[in-house]
Amino acid sequence: MASLPIPSAQALAHSAQLQSLIQQHIQQQGGWIDFATFMHMALYTPSLGYYSGGAKKFGFGGDFVTAPEISPLFAQALANQVAQVLQITQGKVLELGAGTGKLAKDLLLSLEKLETLPSQYCILEVSDYLRQVQREYLHEKLPKALFDRLVWLDTLPEVFNGMVVGNEVLDAIPVHLVGKQQGVLVERSVVWKDGFAWQDKPLSAGSLFNQLAELDLPDGYLTEISPAATGLVRSLASSLKHGAIVMLDYGFGASEYYHPQRKAGTLMCHFQHHAHDNPLVYVGLQDITAHVNFTAIAEAAHSEQLSILGYLNQANFLINCGLLQILEQASPEHMEVYAPMVSAVQKLLSPAEMGELFKVILFGKGIDVPLVGALQGDKRHTL
């Protein structure tokens, strides 16, 4: 960990509080907890978890940069897909986990220009801290007529018509670490030994055991399974009556996800723009993520009668949604404006940046026309 920046004394004190809380929970649970529980506590414990505390997370001064933070061009392109679904459904927009609120701001402004504003723009946010950040940011950045369309939700609505948007939501959902060690199917748990440490425990019969057994992984293989992510998709399917869901995140189909060369899994941590693979340090101060198994997501959607309307990389999706045409509207003569836009487009589209690793999956109910975002480059066959 010598390569990571050293947190401030205040940050370390904050982390120590959460560490103590998790340590107590481990003791209460008989000396160990599964990693999904550890990850959930590290990210979402009220006031102490990474997404529930007060440190800056998103953007160039935080720990990582999301596509909406890079440029409003991302939302302007995405708005063309949202507008198509709103025209079909006459429904609302529901954003899952709205971060700073920047995507919501840019989407609403873009939808206003497209004359397809929803009656409500709903935000489902589990973090009270981020909810307050969003309220303050959007109140400052949006005209009152647009701000008044915002509604914050505590739970998914029982009935929803319109467009559901989830940008980098699935990767932050807790995962179980599982694998095969010396021929035995195991789950990697977290214990306390003068600090957090790993301990592998044999998996007993049950859903995780069955899923892992079906994968038939080689010995010495470690990977992730996320029942919570597929559970979210099933809940969305139950709520959605007419409309579409678009999820953007980094990940792979199952054949890539469980490739023999990916034997250490995909778990990653982000701290002040440093990426590493140790989630047991700086608890509450760093993001913990896992790549998305899009095949599992698609199977969960299909099982709940959602139609899979597209699966493609982010570059193809944004190009289909008119990103390059939006860029063409800027004049190269004004380089102070044009140059940052070109740089942002390069980050969003380049295979070496976000263009290939980030995928977009689209589901729907009652949508019988092709979605604009999936017209070219669709790779549903790879799922």
Residue, then its C-alpha position, 0 to 999 in steps of 0.5 A: m500500500a506504499s504507493l497509495p496517498i496517505p489519508s489525513a488524520q481526520a480521514l483516518a479517524h473516520s475510517a477507524q470508527l467504521q473499522s471498529l463497527i465492522q470488527q464488532h459485527i464480525q465478532q457478533q457473527g462468530g468471527w467472520i462475515d462474507f465479503a458482500t456484508f463487508m462491502h455493504m458496510a464499507l460503502y453504505t453504513p450511514s454516516l461512515g460508509y464510503y457513499s454515506g460519508g462526506a468526502k468528495k468522491f466523483g470528479f477530478g478532485g475525488d477518487f474517480v471520474t464518471a462519464p457525466e463528470i467528463s462532459p455534458l456531451f455524455a448526457q446530451a447524447l443519452a438524452n436522445q435515447v431517453a427522449q425516444v422512450l418518453q415519446i413512446t410512453q409519455g412517462k417519467v425518468l427514474e435515475l438510480g444513484a444520481g451521484t453529484g446530480k450532474l447527469a440529472k442536470d444535463l439530462l433535464l436541460s437536454l430534454e428541455k431542448l428536445e421538447t420531451l421533458p418528463s412530468q417528473y424526474c425521479i431519483l432513487e438514492v440510498s445515501d442521505y449524504l449524496r441526496q443532500v449533495q444532489r439537492e443543493y447542486l440541482h437547486e443551484k444549477l437548474p431553473k426553478a421550473l426544471f428543479d420542481r420536476l425532481v422527486w427523490l424516492d426511498t424505494l422503487p415505485e410499484v408501477f413505473n412507466g418511462m425510462v430508467v437510467g443507471n450509470e455505474v450503479l451495478d458495479a457498486i452493488p456488493v458481491h460475494l467472493v467465491g472460487k475453487q481451492q484444492g478442488v473445494l468450492v469456497e467463499r472468501s470471508v473477512v475475519w479480524k486478526d489485528g486488522f481485517a484479513w481473508q479466510d476461505k470457507p467451504l461453501s455449503a449447499g445453496s444458491l451460491f454453491n449451485q451457481l459456482a458449481e455450474l461455472d466449472l472453474p479451474d482450481g485456484y480460481l477466484t471470482e465474484i457473484s452478485p445476487a444483489a445485482t440480479g435482484l435489483v434487475r428483477s425488482l426493476a422488471s416488477s416495477l416497469k410496466h411500459g418503458a425501457i431500462v438503460m444500464l451503463d457500466y464496465g464489465f463483460g459477458a459470462s464467457e469473458y468474465y469467467h475466462p481462465q486468465r481472469k483467475a483473480g477476479t475483477l474486484m477493484c478499489h479506487f482511492q484518490h485516482h489510484a486503482h488497486d485490489n485491496p478492499l481491506v484497507y482505508v475502509g470508508l475512504q475508498d470505493i470498492t467495485a466489481h465488474v458486471n457480469f452482463t450475462a447474469i444481468a440479462e438472464a435475470a431480466h429475461s426471467e422477469q419478462l423484460s425484452i433485451l433490446g440491446y447490448l453494446n459497448q459505450a462507444n457504439f451506443l453514444i455514436n448511435c445516440g448522435l454524439l458526433q453530430i452534437l460535437e459537429q455543432a461546435s465550431p473549431e474556430h473557438m478552440e478554447v471550447y472545441a478542444p476540451m469537447v474533442s478531448a472528452v469525446q476521445k475519453l468517452l469513445s476510445p477503446a483505450e479509455m471508456g469506449e470498449l470496457f464500458k458496456v450498455i444494456l437495454f431492456g424494455k416492456g411494451i417497446d416494439v420499435p428498435l431503440v436508437g442507441a442499439l441500431q449499430g454494433d449490437k452484441r446480444h449474441t455474445l451474452 
